[in-house]
Amino acid sequence: MKKLLYISLAAITFTACQPEFNDPVNEQDFYTNGDADFSNYVSVGNSLTAGFADNALYLKAQQNSYPAIMAGQFGLAGGGDFIQPLVDGNLGGLLNGGQIISGTRLVLQIDAEGNRAPVSLEGTPTTDITNHLDGPFNNMGIPGAKSFHLLAPGYGNIAGVENRNANPYFVRIASSTDATVIGDAVAQDPTFFSLWIGSNDILSYASQGGDGEDQTGNTDPTTYGYNDITDPNVFASVYNEELKALTSTGAKGVVANVPEVTSIAYFTTVPYNAIPLDTQTAEALNQAYAPYNAGLQQVQAIGLITAEEAAQRTIQFSAGQNPVVLLDEDLTDLTTVNPALTNMRQATEEDLIPLPVSSVLGTLADPDNPQSVIGVGVPLNDAQVLTITEQTHVSTAQTAYNTTIKALADQYDLAFVDVNAILKQLANGGVPFDGGTITADFGTGGAFSLDGVHLTQRGYAVVANAFIDAINKKYNATVPKVNPGNYPTIFVK
Amino acid sequence: MKKLTLLAMVLLISAISYAGGYRIALQGQKQLAMGHTGVAVINSSELVFFNPAGLTYLDKKFTVSLGANAVFANISFQNEQYGWHTEDNNSVSTPFNVYAAYKINDWASVGLGVYTPYGSSVEYPTDWEGSHLINDISLSAIFFQPTLSIKLHDKLSIGGGPIFATGSVNFNRNIDRSTTDVNGNRSNVTIDDSGITAWGYNIGMMFRPTEKFTLGVDYRSKIDMNAEDGDADFQNLPSAVAGQYQSVAFDASLPLPAELSVGASYTINEKWLVAFDYNRVYWNAYEALDVIFSNGTESLNPRNYKNSSVYRLGVQYKATPRFILRGGYYFDESPVRSGYFAPETPRNDSNNFTGGFTFKISDRFALDASFLYVHFDEVDESYNYYQENGQNVPFGGTYKNNAFVPGLGITYGF
């Protein structure tokens, strides 16, 4: 017994003799905060800031949200605690008073034959938004938020959730029913902030295949539908208000621009020519579409459409990979002339097909009708394709937003992150790291989670490093970056 | 005696640690206190390890020494590029030894030694930055050595004996830097095997040109510890692959390298004795830590150690007939090559300072005490041979180690 006592005493003595480095990284002044003060960092944004991934908000991804990664590194340069509104566990999904309002997260399922497919985890979500969390929370990333939502009173009022006037994620943490996201952020008296907002102002339109409206010219966002594109002037105005509020306490900060949708896996994964055909089937289909093609020739002959449009709309299959058939609302409406002449054409390389369409493409719209193959016999509808015309709406707005963000970053003298460039690099060659290259390739590249829109933890680590670079440069700080190789990518069931 | 057995059993259970590579040079309290010299020091039954040839020159008819050390080893790690800083969990290990010698007649003695010259016990915080290389390891090997010592001449003796080694290994690491189960728990593997046995030998020669001057040479053979059919326990794998990793066994081989010692001692007068030893440890036997799993997968980890030397100096001062003071120093070269600095043995060259004493309680009993302080300079190093997607992913930073090793022993003789 005594012997144990002596060993314990000796253990206390000798383990207190842990070797000390000449220059310890965890002591003050090894890394410097420069002109910035990280003691109270508050991040503001949307799902990307919240750590959303795999179509859900779940614990592990929140813990490696890019603001949480940054805060961890800030901790080496005078940073303080970073408190996040963590959800309950790793299942994902939300309840509103017991009713499921958001599903569980996606994981990759590999079956016995080696087929890979994203599936939602089985189980019932346990995070209920009626279970209000008392803040304040350093991470004010609200999944689904658009630029103007951050200033909208009542965005956290549970009464508005059902008709989509409020956001369930903000309901969980809003300081009051009429609180605003920006207001709750500023009330924390941040010494440093990040703002990455604007993606949803175009993405909700794009991800629904341009099913909404481009509201450019309409300066009243209360009249917008969720899938509409935000007017660039509205964007500029609210962005300015937000930065004015966030800097009002003397905080320094960093802002990031809006990535273009064509660089995200959600739009680059499903090929436009996704239909494999043999000669026999192609010929049969050509016969089936012959009346449509002939009808086009007739209306062209009487001058209702140009020869160019007639050629664009002509449906033609051959052996091999064939472009999908789709409905394009921007084509001339001919149904008044002939109801059979719907707005059909075949996709071109420029059309983008959203990722979720891959699960219906090639299946039968009517199980009893073998002719009703979606994308072949039955055209994809407007919401299932982002056409080049729709892409132009998106990119025009995005360019305007990004011009605003850069100008206001300069005006408010803030660090600026060109996330758009980072995501372009991921989509075009990739970002190298010590274990290879991180790319935007869906399911294998490492950057995009299984929803194709949100990043993996490794992808968020790349973003965090870009933020840290921008902050170090702007504020003469020396915050160390993280190693993306230490962060997980997609999860296999 | 019952108490001793009990103590020995307690000590057998606890794991071992410490020295260059996974060599633990703690083979006797008296000699450790003198810088772990001893190949040419005629002091006690610790000669069973240091040089079996010397047993025949011992004065006593029968002598037994037993002792144990408590190793408090500390590792600090940091990486400036990423701001990593980690300290190991300071596990304590207790290597031990028991030696007995019996003088049959004027020219022949027999002996028995039980000692623990190899081992390692390192535990990092689970899922630390280098967890794809190691979370924790516990290696131990116990050597049993019956010994015969023959005096060929008043000035020359030889000795030696076979070594029966029994060892165990328990090693856990994450399977890579990022794979987890669906809940984000890191996938990891523990390999565990015990009761690994192997044979070797220890032989020596002692030459005493004068009463005061002694020369010695000793060679301990390499022993390969081959773990066969050990348990490989994979945890937190994605369920899609978990089936392929159930009830998996492993084979691995770890060499316990050969060691050559030469040395001299000189008795200056009745009170003072000084000793020098040189050890050459043939670490080049440790080429790789390759683990072959029964499901056809394998983990190949090059080590590529190089032979290393240890330079030892010790002094002994008989202060009174009852009280003997000892001191020493040694310089221990690391066998690890640059670029092969794996965190399971993250040690560079060390400067070692020793001290101790023997207090004679009675004619037959004596108490031996020792203390060792191991100092390492901090070192910037990396292990460059971990692979991901077919490319080497170095892991490194700055390491700084130290160790404090108090030891106690009892000697009985007549």
Boltz contact constraints between the chains, C-beta under 6 A:
constraints:
  - contact:
      token1: [A, 7]
      token2: [B, 70]
      max_distance: 6.0
  - contact:
      token1: [A, 11]
      token2: [B, 92]
      max_distance: 6.0
  - contact:
      token1: [A, 14]
      token2: [B, 72]
      max_distance: 6.0
  - contact:
      token1: [A, 14]
      token2: [B, 404]
      max_distance: 6.0
  - contact:
      token1: [A, 15]
      token2: [B, 90]
      max_distance: 6.0
  - contact:
      token1: [A, 18]
      token2: [B, 74]
      max_distance: 6.0
  - contact:
      token1: [A, 18]
      token2: [B, 76]
      max_distance: 6.0
  - contact:
      token1: [A, 18]
      token2: [B, 87]
      max_distance: 6.0
  - contact:
      token1: [A, 19]
      token2: [B, 74]
      max_distance: 6.0
  - contact:
      token1: [A, 19]
      token2: [B, 76]
      max_distance: 6.0
  - contact:
      token1: [A, 19]
      token2: [B, 400]
      max_distance: 6.0
  - contact:
      token1: [A, 19]
      token2: [B, 402]
      max_distance: 6.0
  - contact:
      token1: [A, 21]
      token2: [B, 78]
      max_distance: 6.0
  - contact:
      token1: [A, 21]
      token2: [B, 378]
      max_distance: 6.0
  - contact:
      token1: [A, 21]
      token2: [B, 400]
      max_distance: 6.0
  - contact:
      token1: [A, 25]
      token2: [B, 78]
      max_distance: 6.0
  - contact:
      token1: [A, 25]
      token2: [B, 80]
      max_distance: 6.0
  - contact:
      token1: [A, 25]
      token2: [B, 83]
      max_distance: 6.0
  - contact:
      token1: [A, 25]
      token2: [B, 85]
      max_distance: 6.0
  - contact:
      token1: [A, 26]
      token2: [B, 85]
      max_distance: 6.0
  - contact:
      token1: [A, 60]
      token2: [B, 184]
      max_distance: 6.0
  - contact:
      token1: [A, 76]
      token2: [B, 83]
      max_distance: 6.0
  - contact:
      token1: [A, 90]
      token2: [B, 183]
      max_distance: 6.0
  - contact:
      token1: [A, 90]
      token2: [B, 184]
      max_distance: 6.0
  - contact:
      token1: [A, 107]
      token2: [B, 182]
      max_distance: 6.0
  - contact:
      token1: [A, 110]
      token2: [B, 240]
      max_distance: 6.0
  - contact:
      token1: [A, 434]
      token2: [B, 393]
      max_distance: 6.0
  - contact:
      token1: [A, 435]
      token2: [B, 388]
      max_distance: 6.0
  - contact:
      token1: [A, 435]
      token2: [B, 393]
      max_distance: 6.0
  - contact:
      token1: [A, 436]
      token2: [B, 389]
      max_distance: 6.0
  - contact:
      token1: [A, 480]
      token2: [B, 82]
      max_distance: 6.0
  - contact:
      token1: [A, 480]
      token2: [B, 83]
      max_distance: 6.0
  - contact:
      token1: [A, 483]
      token2: [B, 82]
      max_distance: 6.0
  - contact:
      token1: [A, 485]
      token2: [B, 177]
      max_distance: 6.0
  - contact:
      token1: [A, 486]
      token2: [B, 177]
      max_distance: 6.0
  - contact:
      token1: [A, 488]
      token2: [B, 178]
      max_distance: 6.0
  - contact:
      token1: [A, 488]
      token2: [B, 180]
      max_distance: 6.0
  - contact:
      token1: [A, 491]
      token2: [B, 182]
      max_distance: 6.0
  - contact:
      token1: [A, 492]
      token2: [B, 238]
      max_distance: 6.0
  - contact:
      token1: [A, 492]
      token2: [B, 240]
      max_distance: 6.0
  - contact:
      token1: [A, 493]
      token2: [B, 182]
      max_distance: 6.0
